[in-house]
């Protein structure tokens, strides 16, 4: 498998693509897709990099694993295809959007519109076997996506990182806090949100305030 990735990322990540671990990872993923049902569709594994170009990136949201049921995952964390029922975490994201920015609950759960405005929607693991959460973890994806986060931190300035939940917060160690902005909260999953760790974080309005202070165009969430 050859990564289907936008040109703006290739020069940034070429060392990763040339690494033995990445070649082993691509061999594993190719075999998995050939032998079992996996998500997202193979042509969308690197969709986050296609929809949000490196030069345009201004916000990063970090997820963990792609959705593992049919027709959900589209290569962007927390995002689902048009017409697909919204998963619980995405419902809570949109509920927070409603109260934070006083906007109507979106009909579509497809977050491509965010990505195209410079919001990089990165899962730590970019593929998964159908109905088996975490099934492609510890095969090399985490090494790659950690390197992606580190590259963004090293090569860019004033990126807003939204770290939701314990897993994402651990990625803070990869980010230069002197150069970038980190907003943390609980995860939007019902377990966390219903305990009061998600709702009211106002991350969407806070992100836009930061972007405006930097002279950047805010995100139309």
C-alpha positions in Angstrom: 0.0 0.0 0.0 1.2 3.5 -0.9 -0.1 6.3 1.3 -2.6 8.4 -0.6 -1.5 11.7 1.0 -1.6 15.3 -0.1 1.7 16.7 -1.5 2.0 19.2 1.3 2.5 16.4 3.8 4.9 14.3 1.8 8.1 16.3 2.3 7.2 16.6 6.0 6.8 12.9 6.5 9.1 11.3 4.0 11.4 10.0 6.7 8.5 8.1 8.3 7.4 6.6 4.9 11.0 5.4 4.4 11.2 3.8 7.9 11.2 0.0 8.3 8.3 0.3 10.9 6.1 2.1 8.3 6.8 -0.5 5.6 5.9 -3.2 8.0 2.7 -1.3 8.9 1.7 -0.9 5.3 2.3 -4.7 4.7 0.1 -5.4 7.7 -2.7 -3.0 6.6 -2.6 -4.3 3.0 -3.0 -7.9 4.3 -5.8 -7.0 6.6 -7.8 -5.2 3.9 -7.3 -8.1 1.6 -8.4 -10.8 4.1 -11.0 -9.1 6.3 -13.5 -6.2 6.3 -11.8 -3.1 7.6 -12.7 0.6 8.0 -12.5 3.2 6.7 -12.5 2.3 3.0 -8.9 1.8 1.9 -8.9 5.0 -0.2 -9.9 7.0 2.9 -7.3 5.8 5.4 -5.3 9.0 4.9 -8.3 11.2 4.3 -7.4 13.6 7.2 -4.2 14.5 5.3 -6.1 14.9 2.0 -8.8 17.2 3.4 -6.5 19.3 5.6 -3.3 20.4 3.9 -0.2 21.0 6.0 0.1 24.6 5.0 -3.5 25.3 5.9 -3.6 23.5 9.2 -4.4 25.7 12.2 -6.4 23.4 14.6 -5.8 19.7 15.6 -8.3 17.4 17.1 -7.0 14.0 18.2 -9.2 10.8 18.3 -8.2 7.2 19.1 -9.7 4.7 16.7 -11.9 4.8 13.6 -15.5 3.8 13.9 -15.8 0.1 13.3 -19.3 -0.3 12.0 -20.4 -0.2 8.4 -20.5 3.1 6.5 -19.4 5.2 9.5 -15.7 5.9 9.3 -14.4 8.3 6.6 -10.9 8.9 7.7 -11.6 11.9 9.9 -11.8 11.5 13.7 -15.3 11.7 15.1 -16.7 12.2 11.6 -19.2 9.9 9.8 -20.5 9.9 6.3 -23.5 12.0 5.2 -26.8 10.4 6.2 -25.3 8.1 8.9 -26.7 8.2 12.4 -24.6 10.3 14.7 -22.6 8.2 17.2 -22.9 9.2 20.9 -19.6 11.2 21.1 -20.5 13.2 17.9 -23.9 13.9 19.3 -22.3 15.4 22.4 -19.8 17.4 20.3 -22.7 18.9 18.4 -24.6 19.6 21.6 -21.7 21.6 23.0 -21.5 23.4 19.7 -25.1 24.4 20.0 -24.7 25.9 23.5 -21.3 27.3 22.9 -21.9 29.2 19.7 -25.7 29.2 19.6 -25.9 27.4 16.3 -28.3 24.8 15.1 -27.5 21.1 15.6 -26.0 20.0 12.2 -27.9 17.5 10.1 -24.8 15.9 8.8 -22.1 14.3 10.9 -19.5 14.6 8.1 -16.8 16.9 9.4 -15.1 17.4 6.0 -16.3 21.0 6.2 -14.1 21.5 9.3 -11.1 19.8 7.7 -11.3 22.0 4.6 -11.0 25.1 6.9 -7.7 23.8 8.5 -9.0 21.6 11.3 -6.8 18.4 11.2 -8.9 15.5 12.4 -6.4 12.8 13.3 -7.0 9.4 14.8 -4.1 7.8 16.5 -4.9 4.6 14.7 -6.0 5.0 11.1 -7.6 1.7 10.4 -9.6 -1.0 12.2 -11.2 -4.4 11.6 -15.0 -4.4 11.3 -16.7 -4.6 14.8 -13.3 -5.0 16.6 -12.4 -1.8 18.3 -8.6 -1.4 18.7 -7.8 -4.3 16.4 -5.1 -2.4 14.5 -3.5 -0.8 17.5 0.2 -1.4 18.3 1.1 -2.3 14.7 2.9 1.0 14.0 0.1 3.5 13.5 0.7 5.2 16.9 4.4 5.6 16.0 3.4 7.3 12.8 0.7 9.6 14.2 2.9 10.6 17.1 5.5 11.6 14.5 2.8 13.6 12.7 1.9 15.5 15.9 5.6 16.1 16.6 6.1 17.3 13.0 3.2 19.8 13.3 4.6 21.0 16.6 8.2 21.4 15.2 7.4 22.9 11.8 4.4 25.2 12.6 3.5 27.9 15.1 0.4 28.9 16.9 -1.6 25.8 16.2 -4.6 25.2 18.5 -4.6 21.6 19.8 -7.8 20.3 21.3 -7.1 17.3 23.6 -10.3 15.6 24.6 -10.0 12.8 27.2 -7.1 11.0 28.9 -5.8 9.4 25.7 -5.5 12.7 23.8 -4.1 14.5 26.8 -1.1 12.2 26.8 -0.1 13.6 23.4 0.6 17.0 25.0 4.2 15.7 25.7 4.7 15.8 21.9 3.7 19.5 21.6 5.9 22.6 22.2 3.7 24.6 24.6 5.8 27.7 24.0 4.8 27.8 20.3 1.3 26.4 20.4 -2.0 26.5 22.3 -3.5 23.5 24.1 -7.1 23.3 25.3 -8.0 20.2 27.3 -11.2 18.7 28.6 -12.9 15.4 29.2 -13.9 13.2 26.3 -17.3 13.8 24.6 -18.3 10.2 25.1 -21.4 9.8 27.3 -19.4 8.2 30.1 -17.3 11.3 30.5 -19.8 13.9 29.3 -22.5 12.8 31.8 -20.0 13.1 34.6 -19.5 16.8 33.8 -16.2 16.6 32.1 -17.2 17.6 28.6 -20.2 20.0 28.5 -19.3 23.7 29.0 -15.7 23.5 27.9 -16.5 26.0 25.2 -13.6 24.8 23.1 -15.1 26.0 19.8 -15.5 29.6 20.8 -12.2 29.6 22.7 -10.5 28.3 19.5 -12.0 31.0 17.4 -10.9 33.7 19.9 -7.3 32.4 19.8 -7.4 32.3 16.0 -8.8 35.9 15.8 -6.0 37.1 18.1 -3.5 35.6 15.8 -5.0 37.3 12.8 -6.3 34.1 11.3 -9.8 33.4 10.0 -11.9 31.6 12.6 -13.6 28.3 12.0 -17.2 28.1 10.9 -18.0 25.1 13.1 
